Amino acid sequence: MSDDDVPRELRGVSPDPTREPSTPLWVRVAALVALLSMLAYVALLVL
């Protein structure tokens, strides 16, 4: 399957280069922090 068969959104290429990425940086950071805190909580419960 070539790149031409894949929609630009799935390749991570924004259709409009001047537009912001669909996911803002703070959303990614918040999700990462939440994930890490959940993992730490589970680790504390297990240990």
C-alpha positions as CSV (number, residue, x, y, z in Angstrom):
1,M,0.0,0.0,0.0
2,S,1.5,3.3,-1.1
3,D,1.3,6.6,0.7
4,D,-1.1,7.9,-1.9
5,D,-3.7,5.4,-0.7
6,V,-3.6,6.7,2.8
7,P,-5.5,10.0,3.6
8,R,-3.3,12.8,4.6
9,E,-4.9,12.9,8.1
10,L,-3.8,9.3,8.8
11,R,-0.2,10.1,7.7
12,G,0.0,12.9,10.2
13,V,0.3,15.4,7.5
14,S,-1.9,18.4,8.0
15,P,-3.9,19.3,4.9
16,D,-3.2,23.0,5.7
17,P,0.4,23.5,6.8
18,T,-0.3,26.8,8.4
19,R,-3.0,25.3,10.7
20,E,-2.2,24.2,14.2
21,P,-1.9,20.4,14.8
22,S,-5.2,18.9,15.7
23,T,-4.0,18.0,19.2
24,P,-2.6,21.0,21.2
25,L,0.6,20.4,23.1
26,W,-1.0,21.0,26.5
27,V,-3.6,18.3,25.8
28,R,-0.8,15.8,25.1
29,V,1.1,16.8,28.2
30,A,-2.1,16.5,30.4
31,A,-2.8,13.1,28.9
32,L,0.8,12.0,29.6
33,V,0.7,13.2,33.2
34,A,-2.6,11.5,33.8
35,L,-1.3,8.2,32.3
36,L,1.9,8.4,34.4
37,S,0.0,9.1,37.6
38,M,-2.3,6.2,37.0
39,L,0.6,3.9,36.4
40,A,2.3,5.1,39.5
41,Y,-0.9,4.6,41.5
42,V,-1.2,1.0,40.2
43,A,2.4,0.3,40.9
44,L,2.0,1.5,44.5
45,L,-1.0,-0.7,45.0
46,V,0.8,-3.7,43.7
47,L,4.0,-3.2,45.6
